[in-house]
Amino acid sequence: MTQKEGQSGRERREYLLNLLKNRKEPIKAASLAKLTGVSRQVIVQDMALLRATEEPVIATPQGYLYFTDIRAKGMQRIIYSHHAPLDTEKELNILVDHGVSVLDVGVEHSVYGKIFRPLKLKSRLDVKKFIAQMAENDAHLLSSLTGGLHLHTIEAASEEILNEVCDALTQEGFLVDPKKV
């Protein structure tokens, strides 16, 4: 089964999503690229957009997989954020102040691909410790690789809380529309 020529990006992503939903084993980006007639990098971007729309698509060393159990713990959302390094603590505090857990941070690097690292921040104390650890080690934020653009997987007890925190991040100018990335 291959994609029809001339389909839009949205149609291609729907095709990819249906393909992943109907497979039990992962499929490599290169194979998806051949099926759709686009580059591997376009597939990587498509998968990022699918995740940004809360589709549980995960990247494994064996390829992409539709992971149906990803939402079992609570409501999760992947958000795109962009800010200066000095605003990191402010961004993280907004998240935890709304009762949101910041599960990880990630970037989509043009050479290295996706790089995600766990954070597991749930409180201002967690944020304070993280910021202190970064300073003590003279470490650079992962987002420094992409000019400040990064992703977080966040988790909350309800969709309402996720919407409220996204509104707060938008008011601060941190939240980025994944369709414009």
DOSE-247747 format. One record per residue: x, y, z of N, C-alpha, C in turn. Coordinates in Angstrom, 2 decimals, decimal comma. Layout:
X / Y / Z / X / Y / Z / X / Y / Z
...
END
This chain:
0,85 / -1,17 / 0,00 / 0,00 / 0,00 / 0,00 / 0,89 / 1,23 / 0,00
0,71 / 2,11 / -0,96 / 1,48 / 3,34 / -1,04 / 0,54 / 4,53 / -1,10
1,08 / 5,68 / -0,79 / 0,30 / 6,91 / -0,79 / 0,14 / 7,40 / -2,22
-1,00 / 8,02 / -2,50 / -1,23 / 8,59 / -3,82 / -0,40 / 9,85 / -4,00
0,07 / 10,06 / -5,23 / 0,85 / 11,28 / -5,51 / -0,05 / 12,50 / -5,39
0,54 / 13,60 / -4,98 / -0,17 / 14,87 / -4,92 / -0,99 / 15,07 / -3,66
-0,88 / 14,18 / -2,70 / -1,63 / 14,38 / -1,46 / -0,95 / 15,46 / -0,61
-1,76 / 16,14 / 0,17 / -1,23 / 17,20 / 1,04 / -0,51 / 16,58 / 2,24
0,19 / 17,44 / 2,99 / 0,87 / 16,98 / 4,19 / -0,11 / 16,40 / 5,19
-1,27 / 17,03 / 5,34 / -2,28 / 16,52 / 6,27 / -2,77 / 15,13 / 5,84
-3,01 / 14,96 / 4,55 / -3,44 / 13,66 / 4,05 / -2,35 / 12,61 / 4,25
-1,09 / 13,02 / 4,06 / 0,03 / 12,09 / 4,25 / 0,10 / 11,67 / 5,72
-0,07 / 12,63 / 6,64 / -0,02 / 12,30 / 8,06 / -1,18 / 11,38 / 8,45
-2,36 / 11,58 / 7,88 / -3,49 / 10,67 / 8,13 / -3,17 / 9,27 / 7,62
-2,56 / 9,19 / 6,45 / -2,14 / 7,91 / 5,89 / -1,13 / 7,23 / 6,81
-0,12 / 7,98 / 7,26 / 0,90 / 7,43 / 8,16 / 0,29 / 6,95 / 9,47
-0,62 / 7,74 / 10,02 / -1,27 / 7,39 / 11,27 / -2,06 / 6,09 / 11,13
-2,83 / 5,97 / 10,06 / -3,59 / 4,74 / 9,82 / -2,67 / 3,54 / 9,64
-1,57 / 3,75 / 8,94 / -0,59 / 2,68 / 8,73 / -0,02 / 2,21 / 10,07
0,37 / 3,15 / 10,92 / 0,93 / 2,80 / 12,23 / -0,11 / 2,12 / 13,13
-1,34 / 2,60 / 13,09 / -2,39 / 2,01 / 13,93 / -2,66 / 0,56 / 13,57
-2,45 / 0,22 / 12,30 / -2,75 / -1,13 / 11,83 / -1,56 / -2,07 / 11,86
-0,46 / -1,64 / 12,43 / 0,75 / -2,48 / 12,54 / 1,05 / -2,75 / 14,00
1,52 / -3,93 / 14,27 / 1,93 / -4,27 / 15,63 / 3,42 / -4,05 / 15,83
4,18 / -4,04 / 14,73 / 5,63 / -3,86 / 14,83 / 6,03 / -2,49 / 14,30
7,15 / -1,96 / 14,79 / 7,63 / -0,64 / 14,34 / 8,00 / -0,65 / 12,86
7,96 / 0,54 / 12,27 / 8,36 / 0,70 / 10,87 / 9,33 / 1,87 / 10,79
10,43 / 1,67 / 10,09 / 11,50 / 2,68 / 9,99 / 11,04 / 3,89 / 9,16
11,61 / 5,04 / 9,48 / 11,31 / 6,27 / 8,75 / 11,67 / 6,13 / 7,28
12,77 / 5,45 / 6,98 / 13,18 / 5,26 / 5,58 / 12,13 / 4,47 / 4,80
11,53 / 3,47 / 5,44 / 10,48 / 2,69 / 4,78 / 9,23 / 3,54 / 4,56
8,89 / 4,34 / 5,56 / 7,74 / 5,24 / 5,42 / 7,99 / 6,27 / 4,33
9,23 / 6,73 / 4,23 / 9,58 / 7,70 / 3,19 / 9,39 / 7,10 / 1,81
9,80 / 5,86 / 1,63 / 9,62 / 5,18 / 0,33 / 8,14 / 5,02 / 0,00
7,35 / 4,64 / 1,01 / 5,92 / 4,44 / 0,79 / 5,20 / 5,73 / 0,39
5,67 / 6,85 / 0,93 / 4,97 / 8,12 / 0,70 / 5,62 / 9,01 / -0,35
6,83 / 8,65 / -0,77 / 7,50 / 9,44 / -1,80 / 8,06 / 10,75 / -1,30
8,39 / 10,81 / -0,01 / 9,02 / 12,01 / 0,55 / 10,32 / 11,60 / 1,23
11,07 / 12,58 / 1,71 / 12,34 / 12,28 / 2,37 / 12,12 / 11,76 / 3,79
13,14 / 11,13 / 4,33 / 13,09 / 10,64 / 5,71 / 12,87 / 11,80 / 6,67
13,50 / 12,95 / 6,39 / 13,35 / 14,12 / 7,26 / 11,90 / 14,61 / 7,29
11,21 / 14,54 / 6,17 / 9,79 / 14,92 / 6,14 / 8,99 / 13,98 / 7,04
9,32 / 12,69 / 7,01 / 8,64 / 11,72 / 7,87 / 8,88 / 12,06 / 9,34
10,13 / 12,39 / 9,69 / 10,46 / 12,76 / 11,08 / 9,62 / 13,96 / 11,51
9,48 / 14,95 / 10,63 / 8,67 / 16,13 / 10,95 / 7,19 / 15,76 / 11,07
6,72 / 14,88 / 10,17 / 5,33 / 14,44 / 10,24 / 5,04 / 13,74 / 11,57
5,97 / 12,92 / 12,01 / 5,77 / 12,20 / 13,28 / 5,74 / 13,18 / 14,45
6,57 / 14,21 / 14,40 / 6,56 / 15,24 / 15,45 / 5,22 / 15,96 / 15,48
4,69 / 16,26 / 14,31 / 3,39 / 16,92 / 14,24 / 2,28 / 16,02 / 14,76
2,35 / 14,73 / 14,46 / 1,35 / 13,79 / 14,98 / 1,41 / 13,74 / 16,51
2,61 / 13,71 / 17,06 / 2,75 / 13,68 / 18,52 / 2,23 / 14,99 / 19,13
2,45 / 16,09 / 18,45 / 1,99 / 17,38 / 18,95 / 0,47 / 17,47 / 18,98
-0,19 / 16,66 / 18,17 / -1,66 / 16,61 / 18,19 / -2,15 / 15,49 / 19,12
-1,25 / 15,07 / 20,02 / -1,56 / 14,10 / 21,07 / -1,73 / 12,67 / 20,57
-1,23 / 12,36 / 19,40 / -1,24 / 10,98 / 18,93 / -0,08 / 10,26 / 19,61
-0,32 / 9,07 / 20,16 / 0,75 / 8,35 / 20,88 / 1,71 / 7,62 / 19,94
2,39 / 8,38 / 19,12 / 3,39 / 7,82 / 18,20 / 4,74 / 7,93 / 18,90
5,45 / 6,81 / 19,00 / 6,76 / 6,84 / 19,64 / 7,82 / 6,37 / 18,66
9,01 / 6,88 / 18,88 / 10,17 / 6,47 / 18,08 / 10,96 / 5,46 / 18,89
11,23 / 4,33 / 18,29 / 12,06 / 3,31 / 18,92 / 13,27 / 3,09 / 18,02
14,30 / 2,42 / 18,50 / 15,44 / 2,12 / 17,62 / 15,02 / 1,30 / 16,39
13,90 / 0,58 / 16,50 / 13,43 / -0,23 / 15,38 / 12,50 / 0,52 / 14,44
12,11 / 1,73 / 14,80 / 11,22 / 2,52 / 13,95 / 10,08 / 3,14 / 14,75
9,09 / 3,68 / 14,03 / 7,94 / 4,32 / 14,67 / 6,87 / 3,30 / 15,01
6,15 / 3,60 / 16,10 / 5,15 / 2,68 / 16,61 / 4,00 / 3,50 / 17,19
2,77 / 3,03 / 16,96 / 1,61 / 3,64 / 17,59 / 1,42 / 2,95 / 18,93
1,59 / 3,68 / 20,01 / 1,60 / 3,11 / 21,36 / 0,30 / 3,45 / 22,06
-0,58 / 2,50 / 22,16 / -1,92 / 2,76 / 22,67 / -2,00 / 2,93 / 24,18
-0,99 / 2,53 / 24,94 / -1,05 / 2,63 / 26,39 / -0,43 / 3,91 / 26,93
-0,03 / 4,84 / 26,09 / 0,73 / 6,01 / 26,53 / -0,07 / 6,92 / 27,47
-1,39 / 6,89 / 27,39 / -2,20 / 7,80 / 28,21 / -2,73 / 7,14 / 29,48
-2,22 / 5,99 / 29,84 / -2,78 / 5,22 / 30,94 / -2,67 / 5,93 / 32,30
-1,63 / 6,70 / 32,55 / -1,39 / 7,30 / 33,86 / -2,25 / 8,54 / 34,10
-2,44 / 9,36 / 33,13 / -3,18 / 10,61 / 33,24 / -3,29 / 11,20 / 31,85
-3,75 / 12,40 / 31,79 / -3,84 / 13,07 / 30,50 / -2,46 / 13,63 / 30,16
-1,96 / 13,28 / 28,99 / -0,64 / 13,75 / 28,57 / -0,77 / 14,58 / 27,30
0,18 / 15,49 / 27,15 / 0,23 / 16,32 / 25,95 / 1,68 / 16,66 / 25,68
2,03 / 16,69 / 24,42 / 3,36 / 17,16 / 24,02 / 3,19 / 18,60 / 23,56
3,98 / 19,49 / 24,15 / 3,89 / 20,90 / 23,79 / 5,23 / 21,36 / 23,22
5,14 / 22,31 / 22,30 / 6,32 / 22,97 / 21,76 / 6,46 / 24,30 / 22,49
7,67 / 24,60 / 22,91 / 7,92 / 25,83 / 23,65 / 9,17 / 26,50 / 23,10
9,21 / 27,82 / 23,20 / 10,38 / 28,57 / 22,75 / 10,58 / 29,74 / 23,69
11,79 / 29,84 / 24,24 / 12,11 / 30,96 / 25,12 / 13,61 / 31,04 / 25,31
14,04 / 32,14 / 25,88 / 15,46 / 32,33 / 26,21 / 15,82 / 31,46 / 27,41
17,09 / 31,12 / 27,55 / 17,51 / 30,30 / 28,70 / 17,11 / 30,89 / 30,05
17,14 / 32,21 / 30,17 / 16,79 / 32,85 / 31,44 / 15,32 / 32,66 / 31,82
14,48 / 32,27 / 30,85 / 13,05 / 32,06 / 31,13 / 12,71 / 30,61 / 31,46
13,71 / 29,75 / 31,53 / 13,46 / 28,33 / 31,79 / 12,75 / 28,10 / 33,12
13,25 / 28,72 / 34,18 / 12,64 / 28,54 / 35,49 / 11,20 / 29,05 / 35,50
10,97 / 30,18 / 34,85 / 9,62 / 30,74 / 34,78 / 8,68 / 29,77 / 34,06
9,12 / 29,23 / 32,93 / 8,29 / 28,28 / 32,17 / 7,95 / 27,05 / 33,02
8,97 / 26,47 / 33,64 / 8,76 / 25,26 / 34,44 / 7,87 / 25,53 / 35,65
8,02 / 26,69 / 36,28 / 7,17 / 27,03 / 37,43 / 5,72 / 27,22 / 37,01
5,49 / 27,80 / 35,84 / 4,11 / 27,92 / 35,34 / 3,49 / 26,53 / 35,22
4,25 / 25,61 / 34,69 / 3,75 / 24,25 / 34,50 / 3,42 / 23,58 / 35,84
4,37 / 23,57 / 36,76 / 4,13 / 22,86 / 38,04 / 3,11 / 23,60 / 38,91
3,04 / 24,93 / 38,80 / 2,05 / 25,69 / 39,57 / 0,62 / 25,35 / 39,16
0,44 / 24,84 / 37,96 / -0,88 / 24,42 / 37,49 / -1,16 / 22,95 / 37,81
-0,27 / 22,32 / 38,56 / -0,48 / 20,92 / 38,92 / -0,08 / 19,96 / 37,82
0,78 / 20,42 / 36,94 / 1,23 / 19,62 / 35,80 / 2,60 / 19,02 / 36,12
2,80 / 17,78 / 35,75 / 4,12 / 17,15 / 35,84 / 4,82 / 17,32 / 34,50
6,08 / 17,73 / 34,55 / 6,89 / 17,87 / 33,34 / 7,70 / 16,58 / 33,24
7,28 / 15,70 / 32,35 / 7,88 / 14,37 / 32,28 / 9,25 / 14,38 / 31,61
9,39 / 15,23 / 30,57 / 10,66 / 15,23 / 29,84 / 10,85 / 16,53 / 29,09
12,01 / 16,64 / 28,48 / 12,32 / 17,74 / 27,57 / 12,96 / 17,11 / 26,34
12,67 / 17,69 / 25,19 / 13,24 / 17,14 / 23,96 / 13,44 / 18,21 / 22,92
14,29 / 17,88 / 21,97 / 14,50 / 18,73 / 20,80 / 14,51 / 17,84 / 19,57
14,24 / 18,46 / 18,44 / 14,35 / 17,76 / 17,16 / 15,50 / 18,42 / 16,41
16,65 / 17,80 / 16,49 / 17,88 / 18,32 / 15,92 / 17,99 / 17,91 / 14,46
18,47 / 18,82 / 13,63 / 18,55 / 18,54 / 12,19 / 19,53 / 17,43 / 11,84
20,53 / 17,20 / 12,66 / 21,51 / 16,15 / 12,40 / 21,28 / 14,93 / 13,29
21,10 / 15,15 / 14,58 / 20,99 / 14,05 / 15,54 / 19,59 / 13,47 / 15,65
18,60 / 14,14 / 15,08 / 17,23 / 13,66 / 15,22 / 16,65 / 14,05 / 16,57
15,74 / 13,23 / 17,06 / 15,08 / 13,51 / 18,33 / 15,99 / 13,17 / 19,50
16,06 / 14,10 / 20,43 / 16,81 / 13,89 / 21,66 / 15,86 / 14,24 / 22,81
15,51 / 13,25 / 23,60 / 14,63 / 13,46 / 24,75 / 15,34 / 12,99 / 26,01
15,16 / 13,74 / 27,08 / 15,72 / 13,37 / 28,38 / 14,62 / 13,53 / 29,44
14,54 / 12,59 / 30,36 / 13,52 / 12,70 / 31,41 / 13,81 / 13,86 / 32,36
12,74 / 14,50 / 32,83 / 12,86 / 15,55 / 33,85 / 12,11 / 15,16 / 35,12
10,86 / 14,76 / 34,97 / 10,01 / 14,34 / 36,10 / 9,91 / 15,42 / 37,17
9,57 / 16,63 / 36,75 / 9,41 / 17,76 / 37,67 / 7,94 / 17,89 / 38,06
7,67 / 17,96 / 39,37 / 6,28 / 18,03 / 39,85 / 6,01 / 19,21 / 40,77
7,08 / 19,89 / 41,20 / 6,90 / 20,96 / 42,18 / 7,93 / 22,06 / 41,95
7,72 / 23,19 / 42,62 / 8,71 / 24,27 / 42,56 / 10,05 / 23,82 / 43,12
10,02 / 22,96 / 44,12 / 11,27 / 22,44 / 44,69 / 12,03 / 21,63 / 43,63
11,30 / 20,80 / 42,88 / 11,94 / 20,04 / 41,79 / 12,56 / 20,98 / 40,77
11,83 / 22,04 / 40,43 / 12,32 / 23,03 / 39,45 / 13,57 / 23,71 / 40,00
13,52 / 24,12 / 41,26 / 14,66 / 24,79 / 41,89 / 15,90 / 23,90 / 41,87
15,72 / 22,62 / 42,20 / 16,84 / 21,68 / 42,19 / 17,40 / 21,50 / 40,77
16,52 / 21,42 / 39,79 / 16,95 / 21,26 / 38,40 / 17,77 / 22,47 / 37,95
17,27 / 23,67 / 38,23 / 17,97 / 24,90 / 37,84 / 19,33 / 24,97 / 38,55
19,36 / 24,61 / 39,83 / 20,61 / 24,62 / 40,60 / 21,61 / 23,62 / 40,03
21,13 / 22,44 / 39,67 / 22,02 / 21,42 / 39,10 / 22,61 / 21,90 / 37,77
21,80 / 22,54 / 36,96 / 22,30 / 23,07 / 35,68 / 23,39 / 24,11 / 35,94
23,15 / 25,00 / 36,90 / 24,12 / 26,06 / 37,22 / 25,40 / 25,48 / 37,81
25,26 / 24,55 / 38,75 / 26,43 / 23,95 / 39,40 / 27,34 / 23,23 / 38,41
26,75 / 22,65 / 37,40 / 27,52 / 21,90 / 36,41 / 27,87 / 22,73 / 35,18
27,52 / 24,02 / 35,22 / 27,73 / 24,90 / 34,07 / 27,23 / 24,22 / 32,79
26,06 / 23,59 / 32,90 / 25,48 / 22,83 / 31,80 / 24,61 / 23,72 / 30,92
24,55 / 23,37 / 29,66 / 23,70 / 24,08 / 28,70 / 22,37 / 23,34 / 28,58
21,32 / 24,09 / 28,39 / 20,01 / 23,49 / 28,18 / 19,99 / 22,73 / 26,86
19,22 / 21,67 / 26,80 / 19,07 / 20,92 / 25,56 / 18,54 / 21,83 / 24,44
17,71 / 22,78 / 24,81 / 17,14 / 23,71 / 23,82 / 18,18 / 24,64 / 23,21
19,38 / 24,70 / 23,79 / 20,43 / 25,53 / 23,19 / 20,86 / 24,98 / 21,83
20,57 / 23,70 / 21,58 / 20,89 / 23,09 / 20,28 / 19,96 / 23,58 / 19,17
18,79 / 24,10 / 19,55 / 17,78 / 24,48 / 18,56 / 17,31 / 25,92 / 18,74
18,17 / 26,77 / 19,27 / 17,83 / 28,18 / 19,41 / 16,69 / 28,45 / 20,38
16,49 / 27,56 / 21,33 / 15,44 / 27,76 / 22,33 / 14,17 / 26,96 / 22,10
14,00 / 26,40 / 20,90 / 12,80 / 25,61 / 20,59 / 12,96 / 24,21 / 21,19
11,95 / 23,77 / 21,94 / 12,01 / 22,45 / 22,55 / 10,60 / 21,93 / 22,80
10,53 / 20,68 / 23,21 / 9,26 / 20,04 / 23,50 / 9,26 / 19,56 / 24,94
8,08 / 19,48 / 25,51 / 7,91 / 18,85 / 26,81 / 6,73 / 17,89 / 26,71
6,85 / 16,73 / 27,31 / 5,68 / 15,89 / 27,55 / 5,21 / 16,27 / 28,94
3,95 / 16,72 / 29,01 / 3,39 / 17,13 / 30,29 / 2,21 / 16,23 / 30,63
1,93 / 16,10 / 31,91 / 0,85 / 15,23 / 32,37 / 0,07 / 15,93 / 33,47
-1,25 / 15,78 / 33,40 / -2,12 / 16,37 / 34,42 / -3,31 / 15,45 / 34,65
-4,07 / 15,76 / 35,69 / -5,23 / 14,94 / 36,04 / -6,37 / 15,08 / 35,05
-6,42 / 16,22 / 34,33 / -7,54 / 16,43 / 33,41 / -7,11 / 17,23 / 32,19
-7,93 / 17,13 / 31,16 / -7,73 / 17,90 / 29,94 / -7,88 / 19,39 / 30,24
-8,78 / 19,73 / 31,15 / -9,01 / 21,13 / 31,52 / -7,73 / 21,76 / 32,07
-7,02 / 21,04 / 32,92 / -5,76 / 21,55 / 33,48 / -4,73 / 21,75 / 32,37
-4,65 / 20,80 / 31,46 / -3,70 / 20,94 / 30,34 / -4,04 / 22,18 / 29,50
-5,33 / 22,40 / 29,25 / -5,74 / 23,57 / 28,48 / -5,40 / 24,87 / 29,23
-5,63 / 24,89 / 30,54 / -5,33 / 26,08 / 31,34 / -3,84 / 26,41 / 31,32
-2,99 / 25,40 / 31,48 / -1,56 / 25,66 / 31,50 / -1,08 / 26,09 / 30,11
-1,66 / 25,55 / 29,07 / -1,28 / 25,98 / 27,72 / -1,68 / 27,43 / 27,48
-2,84 / 27,83 / 28,01 / -3,25 / 29,24 / 27,92 / -2,25 / 30,14 / 28,65
-1,82 / 29,71 / 29,83 / -0,85 / 30,50 / 30,61 / 0,48 / 30,61 / 29,87
0,93 / 29,53 / 29,26 / 2,19 / 29,56 / 28,50 / 2,06 / 30,45 / 27,26
0,89 / 30,43 / 26,64 / 0,64 / 31,29 / 25,48 / 0,69 / 32,75 / 25,89
0,09 / 33,10 / 27,03 / 0,11 / 34,48 / 27,52 / 1,53 / 34,97 / 27,76
2,42 / 34,08 / 28,15 / 3,83 / 34,44 / 28,37 / 4,63 / 34,45 / 27,07
4,02 / 33,97 / 25,99 / 4,72 / 33,92 / 24,71 / 5,64 / 32,72 / 24,55
5,46 / 31,71 / 25,39 / 6,32 / 30,52 / 25,36 / 5,82 / 29,43 / 24,41
4,51 / 29,24 / 24,37 / 3,94 / 28,13 / 23,60 / 4,03 / 28,41 / 22,10
4,42 / 27,38 / 21,35 / 4,56 / 27,49 / 19,89 / 3,54 / 26,55 / 19,25
2,86 / 27,03 / 18,23 / 1,92 / 26,20 / 17,48 / 2,71 / 25,17 / 16,69
2,48 / 23,86 / 16,92 / 3,27 / 22,84 / 16,22 / 3,11 / 22,87 / 14,71
2,02 / 23,44 / 14,23 / 1,80 / 23,54 / 12,78 / 2,73 / 24,56 / 12,14
3,31 / 25,43 / 12,97 / 4,20 / 26,48 / 12,44 / 5,67 / 26,14 / 12,65
5,94 / 24,95 / 13,18 / 7,33 / 24,55 / 13,44 / 7,93 / 23,99 / 12,18
END
